Amino acid sequence: MFMCDDDKKEAVLKDCNKRWKEFKTRLTREYFTSEEKEKDAVEDPLSKKRKKNVVDDPPWDLYVGIDEDDWKEFKRQRESDEFKAISARNRENQARNEHPHHLGSGGYATRENQYIKEQIKQSLLSGSSSEKPTLSPRPRHESWIEGRKDKTGRITNKKTQAIVDLIVSISFRLINKYNVFFQ
């Protein structure tokens, strides 16, 4: 058991939930392989051993807190037709996503909070005379573009870059023609 301040409790629980989901995903990836992966497994020419998509040791030997009964229940869930159907549907949906974002599990909400914090910081550093800085949400098209940038700030997907170029072009035309600013 651990103790934390009430004002940090929600953040701690969210982080625990995220890490728990990541752990279950890792276990699924390491221990459960589809028939396609088994067919695609390659022979290792040096050792003549079949490469595996699973680890050799049982999880209760590797991870504290997993016992054999827990593992049997987890395995039952992961091998169920319902789980396989949901997993297949999610893979199909992801395959259709031509413009994936790079925002992580926090999504747009986390990025928007970062944007607002940057606005506050810039307002304070600029020596603004007003007590409360004027905060405005980032325009939707800017959020979309920002979400498609990788950690280095580049857009690596050519289709996405074409959409970004179009958005920027239209934005400049609106600014020049109507003197419209997105704020």
N, C-alpha and C positions, 0 to 999 in steps of 0.2 A: 504494500500500500504506500502511496505517496501523498504528500500534501502540496497544495498550490493555492495561491491567492484566488479569490472568486473572480476577479477581473481577468485572470489568465486562464481560467478553467475551460472556457469555450475553445480558445486557441489550442490548448494542450489536447483536448479531446479530439479536435479536428485533425491535429497532427498524428495522434494515435490511430485514428480511423484510416488516414491516408497510408500510414506505414503498415497497418494490418492488411489493407487491400493489396499493397505492393508485395507483401510477404506471401499472401495466398496466390497471387499471380506468378511469383517466382516458383513456388512449389508446383503449381500446375505446369509451368513451362519445363521444369526440371524432371518431373516424374510422369507426366502424362503426354504421350505422343499419339498423334493421329496415324492412321494407316498410311497416309500420304508421306508423312515424315519417315516412317519406317521404310517405305519403298525407296525414298530418296537418300537414305543413309548410305554413306560412301565407305568403301573398304579403305583402310589405311595401308598403303603399300609398304610402309616400313615395318609395322608390327603385325600385319596380317590380322589385326583385330578389327572388328566392326566398330565404327564410331557410334556412340550412343547419344541420344538426346536426353537421357536420364542419368542420374547419379547412381552409383553402386550401393551406397550405404542407405539403410532405411532412415527416414526423417527423425524418428525418435532417438537415433544414435547421434544425430547431428545438431538437433535443436532442443534446447531446454523448453519444457512446457508442452511438448507433443508426446503423447503416449500412444500405444498401439490402438487403443479403442478410438481415440480422437482421429487417428489416421484412417481407420476403417470408415468412419463416418464421412470424413473429407473425401476419401476415394469414392465412396458411394455417390456423393453429390456430384463430383466431377465426371463420373462415368454415366450419369443419368442422361436419358434422352432429352429431358428439358434443358439441362445445362448445355448439351451439345447443340441443340437447336438455337438457343440464345447466342452461343459463341459463334456459330456459323452466320447467323443474321448480323451480328456485330462486325464480323470480318467482311461480309458483303457490303455493309454500309460504309465501312472505312475505305474499302477499295474504290467506291464511287466518289469519295471526297477528293476533288481535284485541287483544292486550295486549303490544305491542312494548316492549322495555326500552330504556333510554337509557344503557347502561353502556359503550358503545363496544366496541372490539375486545378489551379486557382482560377484559370480562365480570365475573361474580361474584367471581372469584378476586382481581382487582385491588381491587374494592370491599371485599372482606372484609379484605384486608391493610390498607387505609386505616382500616377500623373498628378493627382490633387496634391500630394505631399510635395512634389517638385514645384508646383505652382506656389504653394505657401512658402517654400524655401526661397524661390526666386523673388517673391514679393518682399520677404524680410531682408534679403541681401540687397535689393535695389533701394532700400531705405524709403519705401513707400510711406507717405505721411498718414494714410488712413490706418485706423486701428485694426480693422478687419479687411483682409485682402479679398478682392473680388474673385471668386472661383467660378469657373465655367466648365461644364463637362466637355470632354474632347469630342469633336464632331465624329459621327459614326464612321464615316469613311476613313478618317485618320486612325481610329481604333482598329478597324479591319486591317488596314495596311500594317500598322504596328504589330498586330498579332501574327502576321505572316513572316516577320523578320526573324532570322536565327539569332543566336547569342552574339554574333559579331555585327548584327545590324544589317545583314544582307538578305535579300530575297533570292533563294537559289532555284526555285521552281520557275521555269520559263513561262508556263501558262499564267501563273500568278503574277509574274513581272509584267506580262502584257496587260493584265487587268489593272495593275497599279499604274502603269503608264497612261492608260485610258482615264482613270480617275484623276490623276494629276493634271492631265491635259484639259479635261472638262472643268476642273476647279480653277485653273488659270484663265480659261475662257470666261467663266462666270465673274471672276474677280475683275478682269479687264473690261468686260462688256457692261456689267451692272455695278461695278465697284462693291461687290458682295464679299464680305469676309466671313469665314467660318469661325465663329467663337461661341 
